[in-house]
Structures are given as structure tokens and as C-alpha cells.
Amino acid sequence: MTVGIVVVSHSSKIAEGAVELAAQMAPDVELVAAGGTDDERIGTSLEKVLAAVEQSLIDAGGDGVVVLADLGSAVMTAESAIEFASDPDAILLADAPLVEGLVAAAVAAQGGAGVEDVRKAAEAVGFGASAGTEAPGSPREPREPDAAGDFELINPMGIHARPAAKIAGGLSGLDAEVTINDVDGTSMMALMTLAAAQGATLRVEARGKDAGKAVQYVGRLVGEGFGEI
């Protein structure tokens, strides 16, 4: 079993589309869409979301469930559904951008991460500052990395959505600050902006307890061509 994931949106099409996208990168994860009202209008339905949560609890087989929602009232509906669920302690609501957070969470779940780490993977993307950015008035000397490595991309398409999601999702569960070509390694969007093509080199620098693991993780993904070759 893996952690289950429920997607709550005001639109059934958005929820279903997001699930379809994430499923391409995490085929073994149970993803449940709960979008729109009961009569398929724009809005949310407590009954629909609660049913999705309960189904996900069953599918997860005790591994827990992470819920992502798009806008304010969808969040409130999700919170109510969790409150009324049969096992609310097994359900975590992620404060994350819906699509990017979902993909990162799904990739983390696919890799066997627990429910807390799956939520952290979702929340690690999208909302944080770019790596290396300091708040005004708080300059500091850059610290030497605890581990580093250079890896040449061998997969034909380089860094696109799937590889970026695999990198970001896996790194978000580690106790390390990681930069890849000077951008945040836990941000799917930042990694995609690198537009790194086949033959490009990724410079990975990591600081923290799991620095070595982080560099090895990226190196393994790159060496395997992200499963695309």
C-alpha cells in the first residue's frame, strides 16, 4: 500500500485533470478526485469530499491520506470532511499549490514516503523563496556544501515535468538544503526553469544531516535517465 491522496477542487474537470497528470508519474498511488458539486456545477460538496476521503482511507490500507485543495472554500470543505471522517488522525491537509504540490506528493508516495513526508513534499514546492535568496538586511556568508556532485543528463528530454517532480519530491523528504544549478532542489517549478537539456550538467550541492543522501539520490535518478531510457 501507499499513502492515499485526495484532490479537492471547485471544478470536477480540474480535479480529474490534476489526478490524471499525477498518475502518469505515480502509477501505484491511489489518487481520488473530488471536484465540483453533486450535480457537477462549480463549487464543493461535503458529501463528495467525505466519500473520497473514506475511499482513500480504505485504499491506503492504514498508510494515511493527504488532501490537497485549490481555493478557500474548498479548504474549508476539506477540513470539515476530515473532521467527520472515520479516522481523522490518519488524514493530513497540505497547504500547497494544487497541481505542483499534488505531483510532488504523488512522487513521494510512489517512492514509499510516509504520510507526514508526503505532506511535506507537497508543501515544499511553490510557496518558498528561491534557494540562495536572503531577506533584506540579513546577509550571510555562503556555507560550503557538506556534499556535492556533478551529473550529466542522459535522458533525451532533459529536465521536464516528470524528472523535476521526482527530484523535488524525493529531496523534500530529506533533512538537507539542496541546490541544483543554484536553484532550490525541492521546487519542481524552479527545476523546470533550468531548461536543462540532454548533455547538460547538474551541479548538486547539499547542506545538512542528509546531504550525502541527497546528492546520491539525484545522482541515481540522473544515472537511470529518470526511467526514460
Stockholm file with secondary structure:
# STOCKHOLM 1.0

chainA/1-229         MTVGIVVVSHSSKIAEGAVELAAQMAPDVELVAAGGTDDERIGTSLEKVLAAVEQSLIDAGGDGVVVLADLGSAVMTAESAIEFASDPDAILLADAPLVEGLVAAAVAAQGGAGVEDVRKAAEAVGFGASAGTEAPGSPREPREPDAAGDFELINPMGIHARPAAKIAGGLSGLDAEVTINDVDGTSMMALMTLAAAQGATLRVEARGKDAGKAVQYVGRLVGEGFGEI
#=GR chainA/1-229 SS CCCEEEEEESCHHHHHHHHHHHHHHCTTSCEEEEESCTTSCSSCCHHHHHHHHHHHHHHHTTSCEEEEESSHHHHHHHHHHHHHSSCGGGEEECCSCHHHHHHHHHHHHHTTCCHHHHHHHHHTSSSSCCTTCCCTTCCCCCCCCSEEEEEECCSTTCSCHHHHHHHHHHHTTSSSEEEETTEETTCHHHHHHTCCCTTCEEEEEEESTTHHHHHHHHHHHHHTGGGTC
#=GC SS_cons         CCCEEEEEESCHHHHHHHHHHHHHHCTTSCEEEEESCTTSCSSCCHHHHHHHHHHHHHHHTTSCEEEEESSHHHHHHHHHHHHHSSCGGGEEECCSCHHHHHHHHHHHHHTTCCHHHHHHHHHTSSSSCCTTCCCTTCCCCCCCCSEEEEEECCSTTCSCHHHHHHHHHHHTTSSSEEEETTEETTCHHHHHHTCCCTTCEEEEEEESTTHHHHHHHHHHHHHTGGGTC
//
